């Protein structure tokens, strides 16, 4: 075992792929070392509603975010409104949903809840009690530890039993993989 000391490492042609180590090995960056260049939080995605979504209160309804703002790895599917972790991309993800509810009566609840692999076992629920009638917008951030193939969906609910509306301005579903977590 030896130590390589140099100021620059490049491929022979100056372009292409440079590989450090092999599969299963760990590359250690000591404390105090600054990493330059670009690190990315990918996969990442953001999708939004293209029009208002109406739904009956007191039921959970999947947010139909049908327009991608971006999707770095093709992991968000606008046909079923879900983010699926691509193969080899397991890790911790910050998922953020934003909902803008219209005309919710006073003393009712509105919430955003995430489903993980089809289960609604309180993954990242944010529930607000409204002190006054009117429109309200809120965000629901949650960190998930996701495996390859896991999928996350965003659901909404209002305890008002009438017809409810999610406004397309302010309603979105997004997320990204956390670096170093």
GIKAGI-V875992 format. One line per field, one symbol per residue. ss: DSSP state (2 for helix, 1 for strand, 0 for the rest). psi: psi as a letter, one per 40 degrees, with the letter a starting at -180 (. if undefined). burial: # if it has 9 or more other C-alpha atoms within 8 Angstrom, else .. A space follows every 50 residues. Layout:
ss: ???
psi: ???
burial: ???
This chain:
ss: 00000000000000000000000000000000000000000001111100 00111100001100001111100001100001110000001111111111 11110000111111110011111111111000011111111111110000 1111111100001111000001111110000
psi: iihhhiehhiideeiahhhhaiheihhhhihehhhiahiigiiiihiiie iihiihieihhhhggehhdigdefehhedefihhhihefiahhhhhihhh hhfhiifiiiihhihhfehfffhfhhhhhheiiaiihiigiihihiihei ihihiiiheheahihhhdhehihiiihhhe.
burial: ..........#.............................#.#######. .##..###...#######..##..####..######..############ ################...#..####...#..###.#.#####..###.# ##########..######.#########...
